[in-house]
Structures are given as structure tokens and as C-alpha cells.
């Protein structure tokens, strides 16, 4: 049985839930998620300048 990293499983779950766009601020702790998102290529990422911007982005002007 092939093993999957937990972070790759998390990205697959996001895909199955219909996520097509994510907003965020990269940092050391979250970088493995960004790597997994890039490898899969199915979820678009939009960079925010700060956490508050990432939080508000889906509500105001997010691509649909």
C-alpha cells in the first residue's frame, strides 16, 4: 500500500470539498502546504500582504 504524507492528504480533502482558490500569507510553518498545493496544481493561491487581508479576501473581491 502506497503511503501518502498528511499534507498531501489535506490538499486532496480540500479538492474533494470543491476548494478552487485559497488565500494566505506564506511562512515557515505553512510552507509544506504551499509545496503540496503547487505539486497538485488544482487549487489557485492568492497571496495576501497580511493575515487580515487573507481573512477578508474571500468576502470582498474574491474570484468566483
N, C-alpha and C positions, 0 to 999 in steps of 0.2 A: 504494500500500500504506500503510495507516494505521500510524503509529508508536506504540509503547507505551513508557512510561517503565519503567526497570528495576525500580523499586519496585512498580509495578503488576503487572509480570510475576511478581515474587516472591510477591505476595499470591495471584495466580492459581495458582501452583505449590502453595502451601500448601493452597488449596481443593481442587485435584486430588488431593492426598495425603490428603485427608479431615480436615484440621485444622478443628475447630469452635470451639476455645477456646484462647486464648493468655494467658499470664501475663507481667507485666513491670512495669518501672519507666520511665516516660517521662523523656526527657532530650533535649537539643538534637540530638544525633546520630541518635537513633532517631525523632524526630518525623515525618519523611516516611513512615515505615512506619505509624505510628498514623493519619496522614491517609489513607493508601491503604486501611487496614483499615476506617476509618469510611465512606469513599466506597463501598466494595463492600458493607459491611453483612452479610457472610456469616460472619465469624469474630468470636465474642464475646471481648472483652478483660476480664481481671480484673486490677485494679490491686493491686500489692504494695507494701508500705511500704519494703522494701529488697530488694536483689538476692538475698540468701539466702532470703527469703520467696518470691520468684518461683521460685527453683530448687526448693524443697521443695513448693510448692503442688500440682503435678501428682501427687505421691506421697501427700499427706495431705489428704483432703477436697475434692479437685477434683470439680466436677460432671461427670457422665458422660452 
